[in-house]
Amino acid sequence: MATARELSDKEDVELREHNAEMNKLLRDKKELFKKVEPFNKELERITQRERECKDKFQHQREEKHERKTNQQVTERLLGSESENKQLKCEIEKLKSENNSETKTELNETQKRLSDASERLALAEQVTAATQLREVREYDISEKLQLELTPQHHLAPSTGLFSVL
């Protein structure tokens, strides 16, 4: 039968063996972290650049959509202005003829002119709102870029570089 002393010595040996194994695992783990650190840094750099590219792509796509929308609004505006001029000419012509039928036509033409004027005013409001939004987006984009810029610069003492 084993004595208490023998059991204690055996437990001490087992404790030392477990401690040695844990220390070896910790060293192995630290060594592995050192080996993957450059890969992690490169992945972080690539991820940051990917984010920047996605943001730029989205911004460019939105700008293209805005230009297309503005072009359409401009074309409608020009069409409305042309129609507006034609209607004014018709009104003048009808005023000069001035009979019971002319007054009815005049009222209809004035209604069309009023409708065209409303569409023209709406188109001008849309254009103004779009231009205001573009200015705001440009200002926001500049602010974001200024906020992001300090994040890209790392201290020279680390030996790392920044991506502009």
Summary of the structure (lengths in Angstrom):
residues: 164
radius of gyration: 38.4
end to end distance: 75.1
largest distance: 134.2
contacts: 353
relative contact order: 0.06
helix: 91%
strand: 0%
